[in-house]
Amino acid sequence: MNSKFRLYLGVLMAIFFMTQMIAPGFQESDQNFQMAAPLGWDMEKLETFFEMGVRQIQLVGGRWNYLIDSCWEKTNTGLSLYGYEVIDAYNDVGIIVDLSHIGEKSSLDVIRASQDPVIFSHSGCYELCPHPRNVSDRNIKTMAEKGGVFCVFKQVVG
């Protein structure tokens, strides 16, 4: 696991415990992107965004992009060649890869390609509620086996 990633998770846990025990009412958050669009094709920006506090990037919003298919794409083609390079760059810098809104095959591609654990920051379980935004048991289990985190935001229904 990337040491920057491990440190960041440790800091988040410490902040959580401090807010619970020491300073009720205090809230801390990270900086993140809901899609990778601010980076465009220029991974040189990644270090700058990291220095500015960005620690988590969701690869796609509602539609496919040059990196990956969203959960709404019928093609479900997975991670692009450039997408694999981007995952390596995120791992090198210490950015957490967020798989929310990503298609089934695309998610599995990223889980397998990433050297660091990944997260689904706000998703639901497909087997409990079949909806394109929700995640299959297979992908949840594969992600968990690599140390990732699945955060259930709500069960999206029809």
C-alpha positions in Angstrom: 0.0 0.0 0.0 1.3 3.5 -0.9 2.6 5.2 2.2 0.8 8.5 1.3 -2.4 6.6 1.0 -1.8 4.8 4.4 -0.9 8.1 6.0 -4.1 9.8 4.6 -6.3 7.0 5.9 -4.6 7.3 9.3 -5.2 11.0 9.4 -8.9 10.6 8.5 -9.3 8.0 11.3 -7.6 10.3 13.8 -9.8 13.2 12.8 -12.9 11.0 13.1 -11.9 9.9 16.7 -10.9 13.5 17.7 -14.3 14.8 16.5 -16.1 12.1 18.4 -14.2 12.4 21.6 -12.7 15.8 21.9 -14.5 18.4 19.9 -18.2 17.6 19.3 -19.6 19.7 16.4 -16.2 20.0 14.7 -16.1 18.7 11.1 -13.2 17.9 8.8 -13.3 17.0 5.2 -11.0 16.1 2.3 -10.9 17.8 -1.1 -12.0 15.6 -3.9 -13.3 15.7 -7.5 -16.5 13.9 -8.5 -14.9 13.3 -11.9 -11.4 13.5 -13.4 -12.2 16.3 -15.8 -10.0 19.0 -14.1 -7.0 16.9 -15.0 -7.8 16.5 -18.7 -5.0 14.8 -20.4 -2.3 16.5 -18.3 -1.2 14.4 -15.4 1.4 17.1 -14.5 -1.6 18.8 -12.7 -2.0 15.9 -10.4 0.9 16.9 -8.0 -0.4 20.4 -7.9 -3.9 19.3 -7.0 -2.4 16.9 -4.3 -0.5 19.9 -2.9 -3.8 21.8 -2.8 -5.3 19.1 -0.7 -7.1 16.8 -3.2 -6.9 13.3 -1.9 -9.7 11.4 -3.7 -10.8 11.5 -7.3 -13.9 9.8 -8.7 -13.0 8.8 -12.3 -16.4 9.6 -13.9 -19.6 11.4 -13.1 -22.8 10.5 -15.0 -21.3 9.8 -18.5 -18.3 8.0 -20.0 -15.1 9.9 -20.5 -11.6 9.3 -21.9 -10.7 7.2 -18.9 -13.6 4.9 -18.3 -17.3 3.9 -18.8 -19.9 5.1 -16.4 -22.5 2.8 -15.0 -25.0 4.2 -17.5 -23.1 3.0 -20.6 -24.5 0.0 -22.3 -21.1 -0.8 -23.9 -19.4 -1.4 -20.5 -16.0 -1.5 -22.2 -13.9 -0.9 -19.1 -10.8 1.2 -18.4 -9.1 2.8 -21.4 -5.4 2.5 -22.1 -4.9 6.1 -20.8 -7.1 5.1 -17.8 -4.5 2.5 -16.8 -1.8 5.2 -16.9 -4.0 7.5 -14.8 -4.5 4.8 -12.1 -0.7 4.3 -11.9 -0.3 8.1 -11.6 -2.9 8.3 -8.8 -1.1 5.5 -7.0 2.3 7.2 -7.3 1.0 10.4 -5.9 -1.3 8.9 -3.2 -4.7 9.9 -4.6 -7.5 7.6 -3.5 -9.4 6.2 -6.5 -13.2 6.4 -6.1 -15.2 4.0 -8.2 -18.7 5.4 -7.5 -20.8 5.8 -10.7 -18.5 3.5 -12.7 -19.6 0.6 -14.8 -19.3 -3.1 -13.8 -16.3 -4.1 -16.0 -14.7 -0.7 -15.6 -14.8 -1.0 -11.8 -13.3 -4.5 -11.9 -10.5 -3.2 -14.3 -9.6 -0.5 -11.8 -9.7 -2.7 -8.8 -7.3 -5.1 -10.5 -5.1 -2.4 -11.9 -4.6 -0.3 -8.8 -1.7 -1.1 -6.5 -3.4 0.7 -3.7 -6.9 0.0 -2.2 -9.8 1.8 -3.9 -13.1 2.9 -2.6 -16.8 3.2 -3.6 -17.5 6.4 -1.6 -21.2 6.4 -2.2 -22.8 3.4 -3.7 -25.4 0.6 -3.1 -25.5 -3.2 -3.3 -26.8 -4.4 -6.7 -28.0 -7.7 -5.3 -30.2 -5.9 -2.7 -31.4 -3.3 -5.2 -30.8 -3.9 -8.9 -29.9 -0.5 -10.3 -27.1 0.6 -12.7 -25.4 2.7 -10.0 -25.2 -0.1 -7.5 -22.3 -2.5 -7.3 -22.2 -6.2 -7.7 -21.2 -8.6 -4.9 -18.3 -9.7 -7.2 -16.8 -6.2 -7.4 -17.4 -5.5 -3.7 -15.6 -8.8 -2.7 -12.8 -8.2 -5.1 -12.3 -4.7 -3.8 -12.4 -5.8 -0.2 -9.8 -8.6 -0.9 -7.4 -5.8 -1.9 -8.1 -3.7 1.2 -10.7 -1.3 -0.3 -13.6 0.4 1.3 -17.3 0.2 0.3 -19.4 3.1 1.7 -23.2 2.6 1.3 -24.7 6.0 0.6 -28.2 4.8 0.0 -29.8 2.1 -2.0 -30.8 3.7 -5.3 -34.1 2.5 -6.5 -35.9 2.6 -9.9 
